[in-house]
Amino acid sequence: MKKKMFLILFIFSFFMGKIPVFAVKYQGVLTGNGVNLRTGPGTNHSYIASLHLGSTYELESNEKIPSEMGCAAGWYKLKYSPVITGYACSDYIEVKEMEEEVISVDGECEQSLIALGFHQSYVTGLCALKKNRPNWNFYPIITNIDWQTAVNQESKCGLSYVYTNSSNTEFIDSSCIGQYPNGPYPASKKAVAIYMDPRNWFNENTIFQFENLKYTEGLYESYSPAITSIVQSANFYTYHVQNGVDFSGTLREAGKDANVSPIFLASRILQELGRTTSLFNLYSGVYPGEYYGYYNFYNYGVSDSCVKVSGTTYCGLSYAKSKGWNSIYGALHGGAVFLSSGYIAVGQDTMYLQKFNVNPNDKNKLFLHQYMTNIGAPVSESKITYSTYNNNSLLDLPYNFYIPVYTNMDVEIVNSNSGSTPDDTPTIPSNSEISTIATKAGYSYSSGYLNRVKDETSVEALTNAFVSLGATVNIKNTVGEKVTSGNVGTGYTITISNATTSEDLKIVVKGDTSGDGKINALDLLQVHKNILGMYNLNDAQIRAADSSNDGKVGALDLLQIHKNILGMYKINE
C-alpha cells in the first residue's frame, strides 16, 4: 500500500503578520534505478536524465498520465529541478503525500531583504531558505545592469555552451557555428536566461553557487572529511591515496594557504577531472617524456582552441610545466592561488560570478574573464557542495550568499515548462554510439564485452561513470539479478542505453574469474585448475584470466595474479 503524506506550503505575505497558505503536494520516490526521465508521457519522447533508486521528486499530481508508448500503467509528471520537468514511468514510482510545515515566513524577513536592495521577486524564495536555515545570510550584489542586456551579452557566440540533446533546439544557438570538442552546443538566449536568472536556484541544493568562496578558519577540522566525501569515488583521488598521498589533507592546506574554500576546490577539481580515468595524464604525474612529474588538477590551459590543435594532454601538462607544478601540493596550491588571485580576490568570489561575470566593481571585464563556458557548471558544483555539507552535518553553519540583482527584471521568473530544458550535467547527444559513451567513460568496448573495469569497482561508481555522460545503466549479477550496491565482477551484465538504443555487455575484471569483483586466492585456484584441465572457464572468465593480454591463459597469467594478491604486481589492461 502506498504511503501518503501531505506537504503544506506557507506562502509569504507582504504584511508584517504571518499569513500561511496551505497546498497539497505529492512526492514520488524512485523504486527502480536508471529510470528514464522523458519530455513526454511515452518512450517515443526525448530522454532528459536518468533517475536513481531512492531519489525523491515533487509530482505535479498523483494522477497518472495515459501512455503514448511503453509503460502501459501510465506516467507521472515530476519536477527534476527548479527549471526542469519531465515524465517518468509510474511502474518505478511510489507516490507519497506529507502533511508537514516546511516553510513559514513573515513580512519582517521580506522587508529586511527589500531594504538591502533585493528585487521583490527574490524575497519569497530567500525567506523560505532563511526560515529553514536561520544562520544563513543573503546579500544583494547591485549590478545596475539591465537584465536583457546581461542575457544578450552572455549569449554571444562562443561565450556560453550547454550540454544537451541535439533535439532540444530551443536551447541551441544554431546561428553560432562550431561545437566544443566534447559535445556541448552554443547556448541560446533562452538557455542562458534560465541558468543566469538567480531566482531559479533558491533551493538548498542549488543556492551554494552564490556562496562566498573564501577559506573559513572555523571549518578547519571539517574540511578534510568533507573533501573526502566529495571525491572518494573519483579515480584521481583513489589513485593518489593508493600511492600513499593524503589527498584531502593536502588540498585542505592548499586552500588555507591560498585563502580559498577547500570544499570549493574539491568541487571544482571534480567538475574538471570527472570521476573516470579519461584525464589520467593530467593528474597522475607519470606521463612519459618532458612532462613526467607534472600535475594539473584544475584543467588549466586546456582551452578550446588549444585542444583542437594539440590535444588535452599537451595543453594541460605544458601549462603545468610552465607554472612549475612538479608536486601534488604545488599543483593543488598553485591552482588555488590562480583561482584566488585571478578570480576570488578580484570580486568573482562565487561560482555564479565565475561563469557570469557581472561584478559591478570590475566594469572593464564585464561578461569577460569567465572561468568556464558551461552554463550549467555553477548549478552542478552547487549540488556537490550541498551534498558535502549535508553528509557532514554542516548545513547549519553561518554561510554568506552574495546574489546579483539586475534592473528591469520581470516579476515572472525565466524558466521553461516544456520538460526539455537541458540538465546541468553533461549529456551525450542522442546519436552517440554506445561504444563512444563507453570509451568516454574510461572503458573499452569490444565483441559484447566491457573491458578495463578495475577490481573492486563499485556498482555505484560504474553507474555514475555512464550516467555523467547521459547514458542509462542497469547492472545484473551472474545469475541475472539486478544489483544496486557492492562490487561488479566478471560475468556481470551491464545494459547501457542512450536516447535511441540499448546494448548488453558482459563485464570483464582482469584477474577476477570468480565474479566477486576482487582478485584473491579463489581466482588463483580457478586459473590453476583451468591450466591443468581440471576446471573450465567460460568466455568472460577466460578474458579475465588472461592478465598478460596474450590471448591465452597460461603460467604467466597465473604468476601475475599471484603477485597481484601478494602486492608485488598490479594487473592492468
Secondary structure, DSSP 8 states (H G I E B T S, - for coil): -------B-----SSSS--------EEEEE-SSSEEEESSSBTTS-EEEEE-TT-EEEES-SS-B--SBS-TT-EEEEEEETTEEEEEEGGGEEEEE---B-----HHHHHHHHHHT--HHHHHHHHHHHHH-TT-EEEEEEEEEEHHHHHHHHTSTTT-EE---TT-GGGB-TTS----TTS-EEB-HHHHHHHH-GGGG-STTTGGGGB--S--GGGHHHHHHHHHHHHTTSHHHHHHHHTT--HHHHHHHHHHHHTS-HHHHHHHHHHHH-SSSTTHHHHHS--SSTTTT---SS-TT--HHHHHHH-HHHHHHHHHHHHT--SHHHHHHHHHHHHHHHTGGGT--SHHHHHS---TT-GGGTT-S-S-SBTTHHHHHHHHHHHHHHHTT-TTS--EEEEEEEES--SS-----SS----SS----TT--HHHHHHHTT-EEETTEEE---TT-BHHHHHHHHHTTT-EEEEE-TTS-B--SSB--TT-EEEEE-SS-EEEEEE--TT--SSSSS-SHHHHHHHHHHHHTSS---HHHHHHH-TT-SSS--HHHHHHHHHHHHTS-----
